[in-house]
Amino acid sequence: MNTPAHVAINLLLMSRDPTHRKTAAIICGAVIPDLAIMVFYAWQLMLGRPENQIWSSEY
């Protein structure tokens, strides 16, 4: 999960558009790859698992 890096890479690759019409695409391209881990993490927290268990054994 590296959403800030995804945003930076997308901004770099799409920076040639001075009108910023592609902002939604940049945001989606940054967040969508990490959605699965975000959902997994939220689900594990809702189950009451401690963070060290989530990342050491569940993940």
N, C-alpha and C positions, 0 to 999 in steps of 0.2 A: 504494500500500500504506500504509494508515493505520489499522492495527488498534487502537491506543489511542483514536483518535477514534471508531471504530466502537463500541468498548466504552462510551465516555462517552455517545454519543448513545443507544445502546440502554438504558443504565442510566437516563438521563434520561427517556426515553419510557416505560420500564416501572417507574419508581420508585414507582408507586402501589400496588404489591403488597408489603405489609409482611412477608409470610411468606417472601419470596425464593424462591418456588417456580419462578420463571422464570429462575433463574441459568443453567441449561443453555441456554436459548433465547438469553440475552444473549451467552454465550460463543460459541455457534454463529453467531449473527448477526454477531459481530465477526470471527470467523476465516474463515468460508466465503467472503466476498467476496475475501479475500486469498490463498486457497489456490493459485490458479493461478500467481500471481507467486512464491509461496514455492517451489512445485515447479519452476518455470522456473529460478529462481536456484540451487537445489540441483543441478539437472541441469547447468547451465552450469559450476558449480564442479566437479562430478564429471568434466566433460569437460576440466578443466584450464585454463579460460579465466580470464584476470585480470579483476578487478572493473571496471576502466576499460573494457575491451572489452565486458563483459556489458552495462553500462548505456549505453555510447555507441553501439555498433553492433548488438549482438544484440537488445537490447530495443527 
